[in-house]
């Protein structure tokens, strides 16, 4: 009985993340347009992460690498 409950709880938990075909509840409307926006965002627009939420990588080390110039102060320690 316990394994059945465990598997059932995992299935219920997995189904919580479904985000397909989202619509407002009956009698409710979508949120108002944000300040300065031209139109009210659609549900698909609200689900798309912004550039701030998922930034693009900008650390192209191989393209921006350069030869290091000599350091005249990098001297061996005195004996």
N, C-alpha and C positions, 0 to 999 in steps of 0.2 A: 504494500500500500504506500509506503514511504517513497519508493522510487517513482511511482506514478505521480504523486503530488509534486515531487521535485521536478520531473520533466514537464508537468503541466505548468508549474510556476515559471520555468524557463521560457516556455512557449508564450505565456501571457506577457512576460517581460519583453520578449523579442517583438511582439506585435505592437508594443507601445510606441515604437519609433516610426511607424508608418506615417508618411507625410504626403501621400498622394491625394490628389483631387480635394484639397482643402477648400471648404466653403464656409461662410459665416453661418452661425446658427439661425434657425427660423426667426424672423422678426428682427434680426440684428443686421447691421451693415458693417462694411469694412471700416477701419480707422480713417479718420479725416486725413487729408493730404498734409504732409509736414510743411512747416513754415518755409515759404520760398519755392515749394515744388509746384510744377505746372499742372499736375494731375494726381489723383489718388492712386497709390501704387496697387498693383494687382497682387493676388496671393503668391504668384510665382516671383514677383519682384521682392516681396517681403522675405521669401525663403532663400533668395540668392545672397550669399555673404558679400559684404562690401570689401573693398580693397584694404580697408583698415583691419577687418576681421581676419582676412587671409592675405597677407602681403606677399608679393612676388619676391623671389630670391634675387639679391643684387650683389652677391659676393663671387663674381667671376675671377677667381684668383689667377688662373692661367692667362687670361687676357690682360689683366692689369699688372702682372708681375714685371718688375724692372730690375736690372742689375744694381746691386747696392754699391754706392761709391765708397772709396776707401776712407777709413776713419783714422785720422792722424793722431788721435789721442788714445787709441787702443794699443797701449804699450805693454810689454811684459813686466811683471812685478820686479822690483829691484832685489838683488841678492843680499 
